[in-house]
Amino acid sequence: MRLDPSPMYRKVIIPWYDSETVCIFMISFMFLVFLFSLAGMSVAYENPDYHEHIWVPVLLIVLSSCIIISASLRILRQYFYEFKRKKGSGVE
């Protein structure tokens, strides 16, 4: 994260792709992909012709889970940093 050039406050500048709004949008979209891939797995299990293609929904589940975890950790890190900064400055 970059620092604001103002020497008085040193506020952290969060890039647009790392903002809370974008992370929440990404988590909700990846949750929909996760649900879609669960539906794909159930269809692949029910139809024997699709058993060899089960790797596609499994890959989607794994990748969407990784993105959900990554975005959640980013949000938690931002909240932790903000909490630490407020607690250190004595502002409550």
N, C-alpha and C positions, 0 to 999 in steps of 0.2 A: 504494500500500500504506500502511496506517495504521501508526503507531508505538504501541507499548505505552506507557501513561501513566507507567509506572515510570521515573523519571529515572536509575536506577542502570544498567539494562541496555539499554534501548531496543531490545528484540527486535521484529522485524517480524511483524505479525499478518497471516497469509495467509487471505483469505476462503475459505469452503468450496468455492465454485465454481472457485477458482483453485488448489486443492490438487493434489498430485501424483497422488493416487488418482483423483480425478475426471478429470484430464487423461489419464491412462493408459486409463481406461474409455472416455472419449470417442474417443481415438485408435483403440482396438481396435474400437469400434462403427462408426466411420467407415470403417475398413478393410474391415469386412464390407459396408457400403453400397457401397464402391468395387468390391469383387468382384461384388456383385449387379448393379451397373450395367455392368460389363464383360460379364457374362452377358447382360444385356439388349441390349447393343450387338451381340453375336454373333447373337442371335435376330433382331434387327431387320435385320441384314445378310443373313441367310439367307432371310428371307421378304420378297418384294417388296411385299407389302401393308403392311408396317410401315416401309418406308423413310422415309415422311414423319414418323414418330414417333421418329426417331433422336435428336432434340434432348432428349428426356426423360433417357435414360441419360447423354448427354454432359453435361447440366446437373448430374446427380447426381455424375458423376466430378469435375467442376470444383469444385462446392461441398464435397464430401467432402475433396478434396485441400486446399482452402483451410483447412478446419477442422483437418485433420491437421497442416498446416504451422504454423498458429497455436498449437495446443496443444503441439506440439513446441518451438516457440520459447519458450512460457511456462515449460515444464519446464527448458529450457536456461538461461533467464534466472534462474530460482530457484537452480539449481545454481551458476551463475556468481556470483550474489550471495552464496551461502553460502560458496563457495570464497574469494571476495574478503574476506568478513568474517572467516573463520578465518585466512587468511594475514595479514591486517592486525593481528589481535590476538595473533599469535605462537603460537596454539594449533595443534598438529599431532597 
